[in-house]
Amino acid sequence: MAKKGDKRKIIGMIAEETGERIYYTTKNTMNSPEKLALKKYSPKLRKHIVFTETKKSLGRNEAPKKK
């Protein structure tokens, strides 16, 4: 269980090409306040693509609507 003053937050990683969210990680918000972008493997496309940070609590692998 997380401590009361813990600065690490759970974030979801969303694929830019497919919109799927299959990776979750933690990040220290004090050291890196900007959005995280990592190259990860997408099993749907079978190649490495860029995954960007989003909130964890969006619900069941749904991408946020783009305006």
FIGU-86856 format. One record per residue: residue number from 1; residue in three letters; chain; x, y, z of N, C-alpha, C in turn. Coordinates in steps of 0.05 Angstrom, whole numbers. Layout:
% residues N
- NUM,ala,A,X,Y,Z,X,Y,Z,X,Y,Z
...
This chain:
% residues 67
- 1,met,A,17,-23,0,0,0,0,18,25,0
- 2,ala,A,9,45,-14,25,70,-16,25,85,10
- 3,lys,A,47,99,15,49,116,38,33,141,34
- 4,lys,A,28,156,55,12,180,54,25,202,37
- 5,gly,A,51,206,40,65,227,25,79,218,0
- 6,asp,A,70,195,-11,84,184,-34,79,201,-59
- 7,lys,A,100,208,-74,98,225,-97,95,209,-123
- 8,arg,A,97,182,-122,94,166,-146,65,160,-152
- 9,lys,A,57,164,-177,29,160,-185,28,138,-206
- 10,ile,A,6,123,-207,2,103,-227,-9,116,-252
- 11,ile,A,3,110,-275,-6,122,-300,-10,100,-321
- 12,gly,A,-28,104,-339,-33,86,-361,-18,95,-386
- 13,met,A,-9,77,-402,4,84,-427,-14,77,-450
- 14,ile,A,-20,97,-468,-39,93,-489,-24,95,-516
- 15,ala,A,-30,77,-535,-17,76,-561,-28,99,-578
- 16,glu,A,-10,113,-591,-18,135,-608,-31,126,-634
- 17,glu,A,-22,103,-645,-33,93,-670,-60,79,-667
- 18,thr,A,-62,62,-647,-86,45,-644,-105,55,-623
- 19,gly,A,-96,70,-603,-113,80,-582,-117,60,-560
- 20,glu,A,-104,37,-560,-106,17,-539,-89,24,-515
- 21,arg,A,-97,16,-492,-82,22,-468,-76,-5,-454
- 22,ile,A,-52,-15,-457,-45,-41,-447,-22,-41,-427
- 23,tyr,A,-9,-18,-424,14,-16,-405,7,4,-383
- 24,tyr,A,16,-3,-359,13,14,-335,40,16,-322
- 25,thr,A,47,39,-311,72,43,-297,69,64,-276
- 26,thr,A,89,69,-260,89,90,-240,109,112,-248
- 27,lys,A,104,136,-239,121,158,-246,122,177,-222
- 28,asn,A,145,189,-217,148,209,-196,141,236,-209
- 29,thr,A,119,248,-199,109,272,-211,126,297,-204
- 30,met,A,141,295,-183,158,317,-175,183,320,-193
- 31,asn,A,194,297,-201,218,298,-217,213,301,-247
- 32,ser,A,190,291,-256,183,293,-285,154,301,-288
- 33,pro,A,148,327,-288,120,335,-290,109,334,-318
- 34,glu,A,126,332,-339,116,331,-366,106,303,-373
- 35,lys,A,91,300,-394,80,274,-402,102,255,-411
- 36,leu,A,99,230,-403,118,210,-410,111,197,-437
- 37,ala,A,130,192,-454,127,178,-479,148,157,-482
- 38,leu,A,140,132,-485,159,110,-488,152,93,-512
- 39,lys,A,173,80,-524,168,62,-545,164,34,-533
- 40,lys,A,141,22,-537,134,-4,-526,123,-21,-549
- 41,tyr,A,122,-47,-543,112,-66,-563,82,-67,-564
- 42,ser,A,70,-65,-587,41,-68,-590,35,-95,-602
- 43,pro,A,21,-113,-587,15,-139,-598,-5,-138,-621
- 44,lys,A,-22,-117,-622,-41,-115,-644,-27,-109,-670
- 45,leu,A,-7,-91,-670,7,-84,-694,32,-101,-699
- 46,arg,A,41,-115,-678,65,-131,-678,90,-115,-684
- 47,lys,A,92,-92,-672,117,-76,-675,118,-56,-652
- 48,his,A,141,-43,-649,144,-23,-628,133,4,-638
- 49,ile,A,116,17,-621,105,43,-627,106,60,-602
- 50,val,A,100,86,-605,101,105,-583,76,103,-566
- 51,phe,A,79,100,-540,58,100,-521,61,126,-504
- 52,thr,A,40,141,-500,41,165,-484,25,163,-459
- 53,glu,A,31,180,-440,18,179,-413,-11,188,-414
- 54,thr,A,-27,175,-398,-55,184,-394,-62,176,-365
- 55,lys,A,-85,185,-356,-93,178,-329,-101,149,-327
- 56,lys,A,-98,137,-304,-104,109,-300,-134,104,-299
- 57,ser,A,-149,123,-289,-178,119,-282,-197,125,-305
- 58,leu,A,-189,121,-330,-207,126,-352,-227,104,-357
- 59,gly,A,-222,80,-348,-240,58,-351,-234,40,-375
- 60,arg,A,-234,16,-371,-231,-7,-390,-220,-1,-417
- 61,asn,A,-194,4,-419,-180,7,-444,-191,26,-464
- 62,glu,A,-205,47,-455,-216,67,-473,-198,91,-474
- 63,ala,A,-194,101,-498,-178,125,-502,-196,150,-498
- 64,pro,A,-184,171,-488,-200,196,-485,-207,207,-513
- 65,lys,A,-230,219,-515,-239,231,-540,-222,255,-547
- 66,lys,A,-213,256,-572,-197,279,-581,-216,300,-592
- 67,lys,A,-210,325,-586,-228,347,-595,-218,359,-621
